Amino acid sequence: MLETEGLLTQEQIEQFERDGFVVARQLLAPYEVAEIRDAFMAQNVDGPVPNLSETGRNGKGYDSSDPLSFYPRMMNPHAYHDLAVGPVTLRYMLDQRLYPFLKQFVEDEPVAVQSMFYFKPPKARGQELHQDNYYLRVKPGTCMAAWVAIDDVDAENGGMRVVPGSQNMDIACPEKADLRVSFSVVYV
């Protein structure tokens, strides 16, 4: 028996097994979401942060017509203890409210290994459909992601899209993404 038994509803467990994801609305309080948003906006106030911000992707440098040139995603901010976003990211990355979900779904002790922050300014390109395991190369079923929306999201402004059941698919050979709509180069 897992120590998380009883913390998740049977409906959540069945949805995860069927679809590969569960939505946990309002897991964080509004003031916590504001803390995360404010920390990242302050960190990026002058634009990309050396070594933290992913810049120059796809051979492109700064392009004032591309909102992502000023607001690129930040990779592994939890590892930057000397920056304001480091401790904030690490605290929420290890937040115990995520633990029951991860423990139940991984069926093992979860280990936090990666964090990212995606800015989504108006008119910014999103990320094309992809399989995380293509990049991470881990055994299927052993890698989970906890995605936290910092702003209100919907289909119009770029909410996350998930393909139900895709957690059971083999890793696919990706195709080239349309860089007019995607900041990443692959599409699955």
C-alpha positions as a Markdown table, in Angstrom:
| # | Residue | x | y | z |
|---|---|---|---|---|
| 1 | Met | 0.0 | 0.0 | 0.0 |
| 2 | Leu | 1.4 | 3.4 | -1.0 |
| 3 | Glu | 1.6 | 6.1 | 1.7 |
| 4 | Thr | -0.4 | 8.4 | -0.6 |
| 5 | Glu | -3.5 | 6.1 | -0.5 |
| 6 | Gly | -6.6 | 8.1 | 0.3 |
| 7 | Leu | -5.0 | 11.5 | -0.7 |
| 8 | Leu | -6.2 | 11.2 | -4.3 |
| 9 | Thr | -9.6 | 10.4 | -5.4 |
| 10 | Gln | -10.4 | 7.2 | -7.3 |
| 11 | Glu | -11.5 | 9.4 | -10.2 |
| 12 | Gln | -8.1 | 11.2 | -10.3 |
| 13 | Ile | -6.2 | 7.8 | -10.3 |
| 14 | Glu | -8.4 | 6.4 | -13.1 |
| 15 | Gln | -8.1 | 9.6 | -15.2 |
| 16 | Phe | -4.3 | 9.4 | -14.9 |
| 17 | Glu | -4.2 | 5.8 | -15.8 |
| 18 | Arg | -6.4 | 6.4 | -18.8 |
| 19 | Asp | -5.3 | 9.9 | -20.0 |
| 20 | Gly | -1.8 | 10.3 | -18.6 |
| 21 | Phe | -2.6 | 13.5 | -16.7 |
| 22 | Val | -4.6 | 15.0 | -13.9 |
| 23 | Val | -5.6 | 18.6 | -13.3 |
| 24 | Ala | -5.3 | 19.8 | -9.7 |
| 25 | Arg | -6.9 | 23.2 | -9.7 |
| 26 | Gln | -5.9 | 25.8 | -7.2 |
| 27 | Leu | -3.2 | 23.6 | -5.6 |
| 28 | Leu | -1.3 | 26.8 | -5.0 |
| 29 | Ala | -2.9 | 29.9 | -3.4 |
| 30 | Pro | -3.1 | 33.1 | -5.5 |
| 31 | Tyr | -0.4 | 34.8 | -3.4 |
| 32 | Glu | 1.9 | 31.9 | -4.1 |
| 33 | Val | 1.3 | 32.1 | -7.8 |
| 34 | Ala | 2.0 | 35.8 | -7.6 |
| 35 | Glu | 5.2 | 35.2 | -5.8 |
| 36 | Ile | 6.5 | 32.9 | -8.6 |
| 37 | Arg | 5.3 | 35.3 | -11.3 |
| 38 | Asp | 6.8 | 38.4 | -9.6 |
| 39 | Ala | 10.2 | 36.7 | -9.0 |
| 40 | Phe | 10.5 | 35.7 | -12.6 |
| 41 | Met | 9.3 | 39.0 | -14.0 |
| 42 | Ala | 11.8 | 40.9 | -11.7 |
| 43 | Gln | 14.6 | 38.5 | -12.7 |
| 44 | Asn | 13.9 | 39.2 | -16.4 |
| 45 | Val | 13.3 | 42.9 | -16.1 |
| 46 | Asp | 16.4 | 43.7 | -18.2 |
| 47 | Gly | 15.9 | 40.8 | -20.6 |
| 48 | Pro | 17.5 | 37.4 | -20.8 |
| 49 | Val | 19.7 | 36.3 | -17.9 |
| 50 | Pro | 23.1 | 35.0 | -18.8 |
| 51 | Asn | 23.4 | 31.2 | -18.4 |
| 52 | Leu | 19.8 | 30.9 | -17.1 |
| 53 | Ser | 17.8 | 32.1 | -20.1 |
| 54 | Glu | 17.8 | 30.0 | -23.2 |
| 55 | Thr | 18.9 | 32.4 | -25.9 |
| 56 | Gly | 20.0 | 32.2 | -29.5 |
| 57 | Arg | 17.9 | 29.1 | -30.2 |
| 58 | Asn | 17.8 | 27.9 | -33.7 |
| 59 | Gly | 20.7 | 30.1 | -34.7 |
| 60 | Lys | 18.8 | 33.3 | -34.1 |
| 61 | Gly | 20.1 | 36.1 | -31.9 |
| 62 | Tyr | 18.0 | 38.9 | -30.5 |
| 63 | Asp | 15.0 | 39.9 | -32.6 |
| 64 | Ser | 12.9 | 42.8 | -31.3 |
| 65 | Ser | 9.9 | 41.5 | -33.3 |
| 66 | Asp | 10.0 | 38.2 | -31.4 |
| 67 | Pro | 8.7 | 38.5 | -27.8 |
| 68 | Leu | 10.7 | 35.4 | -26.9 |
| 69 | Ser | 13.9 | 37.2 | -27.6 |
| 70 | Phe | 13.3 | 39.3 | -24.5 |
| 71 | Tyr | 11.4 | 36.6 | -22.6 |
| 72 | Pro | 13.1 | 33.2 | -23.4 |
| 73 | Arg | 12.4 | 30.2 | -21.2 |
| 74 | Met | 14.6 | 29.8 | -18.2 |
| 75 | Met | 16.2 | 26.4 | -17.8 |
| 76 | Asn | 16.7 | 24.8 | -14.3 |
| 77 | Pro | 16.2 | 28.1 | -12.3 |
| 78 | His | 16.2 | 26.0 | -9.1 |
| 79 | Ala | 20.0 | 25.5 | -9.5 |
| 80 | Tyr | 20.7 | 29.3 | -9.4 |
| 81 | His | 20.8 | 29.8 | -5.6 |
| 82 | Asp | 22.5 | 33.2 | -6.1 |
| 83 | Leu | 19.5 | 34.6 | -8.1 |
| 84 | Ala | 16.1 | 35.5 | -6.6 |
| 85 | Val | 14.3 | 32.9 | -8.8 |
| 86 | Gly | 16.6 | 30.0 | -7.5 |
| 87 | Pro | 15.2 | 29.6 | -4.0 |
| 88 | Val | 11.6 | 30.3 | -5.1 |
| 89 | Thr | 11.8 | 27.7 | -7.8 |
| 90 | Leu | 13.4 | 25.1 | -5.5 |
| 91 | Arg | 10.8 | 25.7 | -2.8 |
| 92 | Tyr | 7.9 | 25.1 | -5.2 |
| 93 | Met | 9.7 | 22.3 | -7.1 |
| 94 | Leu | 9.9 | 20.4 | -3.8 |
| 95 | Asp | 6.5 | 21.5 | -2.5 |
| 96 | Gln | 4.8 | 18.7 | -0.6 |
| 97 | Arg | 1.5 | 19.3 | -2.2 |
| 98 | Leu | 2.9 | 17.8 | -5.4 |
| 99 | Tyr | 4.2 | 14.7 | -3.6 |
| 100 | Pro | 1.0 | 12.6 | -3.3 |
| 101 | Phe | 0.4 | 12.9 | -7.1 |
| 102 | Leu | 4.0 | 12.1 | -8.0 |
| 103 | Lys | 4.3 | 9.3 | -5.5 |
| 104 | Gln | 1.0 | 7.7 | -6.7 |
| 105 | Phe | 1.7 | 8.0 | -10.4 |
| 106 | Val | 5.4 | 7.1 | -10.4 |
| 107 | Glu | 4.8 | 4.3 | -7.9 |
| 108 | Asp | 8.2 | 5.0 | -6.4 |
| 109 | Glu | 9.9 | 7.8 | -4.5 |
| 110 | Pro | 9.9 | 10.9 | -6.7 |
| 111 | Val | 13.1 | 12.7 | -7.4 |
| 112 | Ala | 13.1 | 16.3 | -8.7 |
| 113 | Val | 15.6 | 16.8 | -11.5 |
| 114 | Gln | 14.6 | 19.6 | -13.7 |
| 115 | Ser | 12.8 | 22.9 | -13.6 |
| 116 | Met | 11.8 | 25.4 | -16.3 |
| 117 | Phe | 9.9 | 28.7 | -16.5 |
| 118 | Tyr | 8.2 | 29.6 | -19.8 |
| 119 | Phe | 7.2 | 33.2 | -20.4 |
| 120 | Lys | 4.1 | 33.5 | -22.7 |
| 121 | Pro | 4.0 | 37.2 | -23.7 |
| 122 | Pro | 1.3 | 38.2 | -26.1 |
| 123 | Lys | 1.9 | 37.1 | -29.7 |
| 124 | Ala | 4.7 | 34.7 | -28.6 |
| 125 | Arg | 5.2 | 31.4 | -30.3 |
| 126 | Gly | 4.4 | 28.3 | -28.2 |
| 127 | Gln | 6.0 | 24.9 | -28.0 |
| 128 | Glu | 4.8 | 22.3 | -30.6 |
| 129 | Leu | 3.5 | 18.9 | -29.5 |
| 130 | His | 6.3 | 16.8 | -28.3 |
| 131 | Gln | 7.2 | 13.8 | -26.1 |
| 132 | Asp | 9.3 | 14.7 | -23.0 |
| 133 | Asn | 10.9 | 11.3 | -23.1 |
| 134 | Tyr | 12.4 | 12.0 | -26.5 |
| 135 | Tyr | 14.6 | 14.6 | -24.7 |
| 136 | Leu | 15.0 | 13.0 | -21.3 |
| 137 | Arg | 15.6 | 9.4 | -22.4 |
| 138 | Val | 14.2 | 7.9 | -19.3 |
| 139 | Lys | 12.4 | 4.6 | -18.9 |
| 140 | Pro | 8.7 | 5.1 | -19.8 |
| 141 | Gly | 6.5 | 5.6 | -16.7 |
| 142 | Thr | 9.3 | 6.9 | -14.6 |
| 143 | Cys | 9.2 | 10.5 | -15.5 |
| 144 | Met | 6.5 | 12.9 | -14.6 |
| 145 | Ala | 6.0 | 16.7 | -15.0 |
| 146 | Ala | 4.1 | 19.0 | -12.8 |
| 147 | Trp | 3.0 | 22.0 | -14.9 |
| 148 | Val | 1.8 | 25.1 | -13.0 |
| 149 | Ala | 0.0 | 27.9 | -14.9 |
| 150 | Ile | 1.1 | 31.2 | -13.6 |
| 151 | Asp | -1.4 | 33.2 | -15.6 |
| 152 | Asp | -4.9 | 32.4 | -16.6 |
| 153 | Val | -4.7 | 30.2 | -19.7 |
| 154 | Asp | -7.1 | 29.0 | -22.3 |
| 155 | Ala | -7.0 | 27.8 | -25.9 |
| 156 | Glu | -6.8 | 31.4 | -27.2 |
| 157 | Asn | -3.8 | 32.5 | -25.2 |
| 158 | Gly | -1.8 | 29.3 | -25.2 |
| 159 | Gly | -2.9 | 26.8 | -22.6 |
| 160 | Met | -1.1 | 23.5 | -22.4 |
| 161 | Arg | -2.3 | 20.8 | -24.8 |
| 162 | Val | -2.1 | 17.2 | -23.9 |
| 163 | Val | -2.9 | 14.1 | -26.1 |
| 164 | Pro | -4.8 | 11.7 | -23.8 |
| 165 | Gly | -3.3 | 8.3 | -23.8 |
| 166 | Ser | 0.0 | 9.4 | -25.3 |
| 167 | Gln | 1.9 | 8.2 | -22.2 |
| 168 | Asn | 1.5 | 4.7 | -23.6 |
| 169 | Met | 2.9 | 5.5 | -27.1 |
| 170 | Asp | 6.3 | 4.6 | -28.2 |
| 171 | Ile | 8.8 | 7.4 | -28.6 |
| 172 | Ala | 8.2 | 8.8 | -32.1 |
| 173 | Cys | 10.7 | 10.1 | -34.5 |
| 174 | Pro | 9.9 | 13.8 | -34.6 |
| 175 | Glu | 9.3 | 16.0 | -37.6 |
| 176 | Lys | 10.4 | 19.6 | -38.1 |
| 177 | Ala | 8.2 | 22.1 | -36.4 |
| 178 | Asp | 6.9 | 25.3 | -38.0 |
| 179 | Leu | 9.1 | 27.9 | -36.4 |
| 180 | Arg | 6.6 | 30.6 | -37.2 |
| 181 | Val | 4.3 | 29.1 | -34.5 |
| 182 | Ser | 6.8 | 27.1 | -32.4 |
| 183 | Phe | 10.0 | 28.1 | -30.6 |
| 184 | Ser | 11.1 | 24.5 | -30.5 |
| 185 | Val | 12.4 | 22.7 | -33.6 |
| 186 | Val | 10.6 | 19.4 | -33.3 |
| 187 | Tyr | 7.0 | 18.3 | -33.7 |
| 188 | Val | 5.5 | 14.9 | -32.8 |
